[in-house]
Amino acid sequence: MHDGSLPTLDSVVDFHARAGGANEHLDRHVRPIELTADERAALVAFLASL
């Protein structure tokens, strides 16, 4: 998370995969996404490479 509140890339991916946290300002179009374990690992590896 850009504010440093989440300790690892894995936790950031988890947060965003579940569409963030409850928030009255959350856009109604933001929805959870389902990622397989392989997709999640690939995303974390990609983010770590940046």
C-alpha positions in Angstrom: 0.0 0.0 0.0 1.4 3.4 -0.9 1.0 4.7 2.7 3.1 1.9 4.2 0.3 0.4 6.3 0.8 -3.0 4.8 4.0 -4.8 5.5 4.5 -7.0 2.4 3.6 -7.1 -1.3 1.6 -10.2 -0.5 -0.6 -8.3 1.9 -1.0 -5.5 -0.6 -2.1 -7.9 -3.3 -4.5 -9.5 -0.8 -5.9 -6.1 0.2 -6.5 -5.0 -3.4 -7.8 -8.5 -4.5 -10.6 -8.1 -1.9 -11.3 -4.6 -3.2 -9.8 -2.8 -0.2 -11.4 -2.2 3.1 -14.8 -0.9 4.0 -14.9 2.7 3.0 -17.8 5.1 2.5 -15.9 6.7 -0.4 -15.2 3.5 -2.2 -16.4 3.7 -5.8 -19.3 1.3 -6.4 -17.5 -0.1 -9.4 -14.6 -1.5 -7.3 -15.1 -5.2 -6.9 -13.1 -8.1 -5.5 -11.1 -10.1 -8.0 -10.3 -13.8 -7.7 -6.7 -14.7 -8.3 -5.3 -18.2 -8.3 -2.2 -18.9 -6.2 -0.1 -18.9 -9.4 -1.6 -15.6 -10.5 -1.0 -14.1 -7.1 2.6 -15.3 -7.0 3.2 -14.0 -10.5 1.8 -10.6 -9.6 3.9 -10.3 -6.5 7.0 -11.4 -8.4 6.3 -8.7 -11.1 5.7 -6.0 -8.5 9.0 -7.0 -6.7 10.8 -6.6 -10.0 9.8 -3.0 -10.3 
